[in-house]
Amino acid sequence: MAAPLEQAGFSIQLGGYDLETSLRAEFGSGSLTVGICAEYDALPGIGHACGHNIIASGAVGAALALAQVAEELDLRVVLLGTPAEEDGGGKELMLRAGAFDDVDFAIMVHPTPGMDIDCTGTSSQGCDRFKVHFTGAASHAAAAPSHGVNASNAATIAQVAIGLLRQQLPDGIRINAVVLPTQAVTNVIQAQASLEIEVRAHDAALQQEVKDKVLRACRGAALASGCEMD
């Protein structure tokens, strides 16, 4: 992504803002600074399922086009490569590190299948992603199952409780939970199990309220299964 921008006369900074995979490309010296965000991460085992390859190429195309009229329009063009959109919040980390401090406004394109979206009537959800870990006690599943405390049970109960919780939530709230991979085998009572959970909402206070409910559900699952939770 950096190569065509550098060839067009952009100054390039690879890495920065405490993110090794970030990118900053600048062109022009105008009084108005336009920021263009380029996302380029992908999902494990899937690839660019959310169109980040299109976002990145569209951002580069926009930056190259603006560079051609930057002097005429008194612009400084700044393309910001923002990694970890799917998991990690690279854009947020770059914001906190000052990447947008000298940007007057920022734009980005995002593809969507089969429809046009009016941005003036659309808002995005905040996402809070966190992990819950259950600890039980291992035992042989055939010879001495009663000696074990099954962390897998806690994860199962938590997922069921979260699923039931969804029925009582306001519109616009989204919760998803996945069981993280383990080295467990079927003939051993599982002593460790982890969930990764995300809560999405348009309102930060409501998001925190729902997260608290999710954590209470997980603590209930730990209590019901005899596990510890952290």
C-alpha positions as CSV (number, residue, x, y, z in Angstrom):
1,M,0.0,0.0,0.0
2,A,2.9,2.4,0.7
3,A,4.6,1.9,-2.6
4,P,2.1,3.7,-5.0
5,L,1.8,6.5,-2.5
6,E,5.6,6.9,-2.2
7,Q,5.8,6.9,-6.0
8,A,3.3,9.7,-6.2
9,G,5.4,11.9,-3.9
10,F,3.9,11.1,-0.5
11,S,6.2,11.1,2.5
12,I,5.9,7.7,4.2
13,Q,6.1,6.7,7.9
14,L,6.0,3.0,8.4
15,G,5.1,2.1,12.0
16,G,4.6,4.7,14.7
17,Y,2.0,5.5,17.4
18,D,3.3,2.4,19.2
19,L,1.9,0.2,16.4
20,E,4.4,-1.5,14.2
21,T,1.9,-2.1,11.4
22,S,0.5,1.4,11.2
23,L,1.2,3.7,8.3
24,R,1.2,7.5,7.7
25,A,1.5,9.0,4.3
26,E,1.5,12.8,3.7
27,F,1.3,15.0,0.7
28,G,1.1,18.8,0.3
29,S,1.3,21.7,2.8
30,G,-2.1,23.3,2.6
31,S,-4.0,25.0,5.4
32,L,-6.7,22.3,5.5
33,T,-5.7,18.7,6.5
34,V,-7.8,15.9,5.1
35,G,-7.4,12.5,6.8
36,I,-8.2,9.3,5.0
37,C,-8.4,6.1,7.0
38,A,-7.3,2.9,5.4
39,E,-8.2,-0.4,7.2
40,Y,-6.4,-3.5,6.0
41,D,-6.7,-6.3,8.5
42,A,-8.6,-9.6,8.0
43,L,-10.3,-12.4,9.9
44,P,-8.3,-15.5,10.8
45,G,-9.0,-18.4,8.4
46,I,-11.4,-16.2,6.3
47,G,-9.5,-13.2,5.0
48,H,-11.1,-10.0,4.0
49,A,-14.6,-10.9,4.9
50,C,-15.6,-7.3,5.8
51,G,-14.1,-5.7,2.7
52,H,-11.0,-4.2,4.2
53,N,-9.1,-4.8,1.0
54,I,-11.6,-2.5,-0.7
55,I,-11.3,0.0,2.1
56,A,-7.5,0.1,1.8
57,S,-7.5,0.4,-2.0
58,G,-10.3,2.9,-2.0
59,A,-8.3,5.0,0.5
60,V,-5.2,4.9,-1.6
61,G,-7.2,5.9,-4.7
62,A,-8.8,8.8,-2.8
63,A,-5.4,10.0,-1.5
64,L,-3.8,9.8,-5.0
65,A,-6.8,11.7,-6.5
66,L,-6.7,14.5,-3.8
67,A,-2.9,14.8,-4.2
68,Q,-3.5,16.0,-7.8
69,V,-5.6,18.9,-6.6
70,A,-4.0,19.5,-3.2
71,E,-2.2,22.7,-4.3
72,E,-5.3,24.1,-6.0
73,L,-7.6,23.4,-3.0
74,D,-5.0,24.4,-0.4
75,L,-4.9,20.9,1.1
76,R,-2.6,18.7,3.0
77,V,-3.5,15.0,2.4
78,V,-2.8,12.5,5.2
79,L,-3.5,8.8,4.7
80,L,-3.5,6.8,8.0
81,G,-3.2,3.1,7.8
82,T,-5.2,1.8,10.8
83,P,-4.5,-1.8,11.7
84,A,-6.5,-4.2,14.0
85,E,-9.9,-3.0,13.1
86,E,-11.4,-6.5,13.7
87,D,-9.7,-7.0,17.0
88,G,-7.5,-4.6,19.0
89,G,-8.8,-1.2,18.1
90,G,-5.8,0.2,16.1
91,K,-7.7,3.3,15.2
92,E,-8.5,4.1,18.8
93,L,-4.9,3.5,19.9
94,M,-3.6,5.8,17.1
95,L,-6.2,8.4,18.1
96,R,-4.9,8.3,21.7
97,A,-1.3,8.5,20.5
98,G,-2.0,11.7,18.5
99,A,-2.3,10.5,15.0
100,F,-5.4,12.6,14.4
101,D,-4.3,15.7,16.3
102,D,-3.3,17.7,13.2
103,V,-6.2,16.4,11.0
104,D,-9.2,18.8,10.4
105,F,-11.5,16.0,9.4
106,A,-11.2,12.3,8.5
107,I,-13.1,10.2,5.9
108,M,-13.3,6.5,5.1
109,V,-15.2,4.3,2.7
110,H,-16.7,1.0,3.7
111,P,-18.4,-1.4,1.2
112,T,-21.7,-3.1,1.9
113,P,-23.5,-5.7,-0.2
114,G,-26.7,-4.9,-2.0
115,M,-27.6,-1.5,-0.6
116,D,-26.7,2.1,-0.4
117,I,-26.5,3.7,3.0
118,D,-27.2,7.3,3.8
119,C,-24.4,8.3,6.1
120,T,-26.3,11.3,7.5
121,G,-28.9,8.9,9.0
122,T,-26.5,6.2,10.1
123,S,-24.4,5.7,13.3
124,S,-22.0,3.0,14.3
125,Q,-22.0,1.0,17.5
126,G,-19.2,1.1,20.1
127,C,-17.7,-2.4,20.7
128,D,-16.4,-3.6,24.1
129,R,-14.6,-6.9,23.7
130,F,-13.4,-8.8,26.8
131,K,-12.4,-12.3,28.0
132,V,-13.8,-14.4,30.9
133,H,-11.8,-17.3,32.2
134,F,-13.2,-20.2,34.2
135,T,-11.0,-22.4,36.4
136,G,-12.2,-25.8,37.7
137,A,-10.3,-29.0,38.5
138,A,-9.2,-31.7,36.1
139,S,-10.0,-35.3,36.6
140,H,-10.4,-38.5,34.6
141,A,-13.8,-38.3,32.8
142,A,-14.3,-42.1,33.1
143,A,-12.5,-43.2,36.2
144,A,-13.2,-40.3,38.6
145,P,-15.6,-37.7,37.0
146,S,-17.0,-36.8,40.4
147,H,-13.6,-35.5,41.5
148,G,-13.5,-32.9,38.7
149,V,-14.9,-29.4,38.5
150,N,-15.8,-28.9,34.8
151,A,-14.8,-25.5,33.5
152,S,-16.4,-26.4,30.2
153,N,-19.8,-26.6,32.0
154,A,-19.3,-23.0,33.2
155,A,-18.7,-21.8,29.7
156,T,-21.8,-23.6,28.5
157,I,-24.0,-22.2,31.2
158,A,-22.6,-18.7,30.6
159,Q,-23.5,-19.0,26.9
160,V,-27.0,-20.2,27.6
161,A,-27.5,-17.4,30.2
162,I,-26.2,-14.8,27.7
163,G,-28.6,-16.2,25.1
164,L,-31.5,-15.8,27.5
165,L,-30.4,-12.3,28.4
166,R,-30.7,-11.1,24.8
167,Q,-34.5,-11.4,25.0
168,Q,-34.7,-8.7,27.7
169,L,-32.3,-6.2,26.0
170,P,-33.3,-2.9,24.3
171,D,-33.2,-2.8,20.5
172,G,-29.8,-2.1,19.1
173,I,-27.8,-4.0,21.6
174,R,-25.6,-6.9,20.2
175,I,-23.9,-9.5,22.2
176,N,-21.7,-12.4,20.9
177,A,-19.6,-14.9,22.7
178,V,-17.2,-17.6,21.5
179,V,-15.3,-20.3,23.4
180,L,-11.6,-19.9,22.9
181,P,-9.6,-22.9,21.7
182,T,-8.1,-25.2,24.3
183,Q,-5.9,-28.4,24.4
184,A,-8.7,-30.3,26.0
185,V,-9.4,-34.0,25.3
186,T,-12.7,-35.9,25.8
187,N,-11.5,-38.2,28.6
188,V,-10.4,-35.5,30.9
189,I,-12.7,-33.1,32.9
190,Q,-11.8,-29.7,31.6
191,A,-10.1,-27.5,34.2
192,Q,-9.8,-24.4,32.1
193,A,-12.2,-22.7,29.7
194,S,-12.4,-19.2,28.3
195,L,-15.0,-17.1,26.5
196,E,-14.3,-14.0,24.4
197,I,-17.4,-11.8,24.5
198,E,-18.3,-8.5,22.8
199,V,-21.0,-6.1,23.6
200,R,-22.0,-3.5,21.0
201,A,-24.3,-0.5,21.6
202,H,-24.9,3.1,20.3
203,D,-24.9,4.4,23.9
204,A,-21.8,4.0,26.1
205,A,-23.7,4.0,29.4
206,L,-26.2,1.4,28.1
207,Q,-23.3,-0.6,26.8
208,Q,-21.6,-0.7,30.3
209,E,-25.0,-1.6,31.9
210,V,-25.3,-4.6,29.5
211,K,-21.7,-5.6,30.1
212,D,-22.4,-5.7,33.8
213,K,-25.3,-8.0,33.2
214,V,-23.2,-10.3,31.0
215,L,-20.6,-10.5,33.7
216,R,-23.2,-11.3,36.3
217,A,-24.4,-14.1,34.1
218,C,-20.9,-15.4,33.8
219,R,-20.4,-15.2,37.6
220,G,-23.7,-17.2,38.0
221,A,-22.3,-19.8,35.6
222,A,-19.2,-20.1,37.7
223,L,-21.2,-20.4,40.9
224,A,-23.5,-23.1,39.4
225,S,-20.6,-25.2,38.1
226,G,-18.3,-24.8,41.1
227,C,-15.6,-22.9,39.2
228,E,-13.6,-19.8,39.8
229,M,-13.9,-16.9,37.4
230,D,-11.6,-14.1,36.4
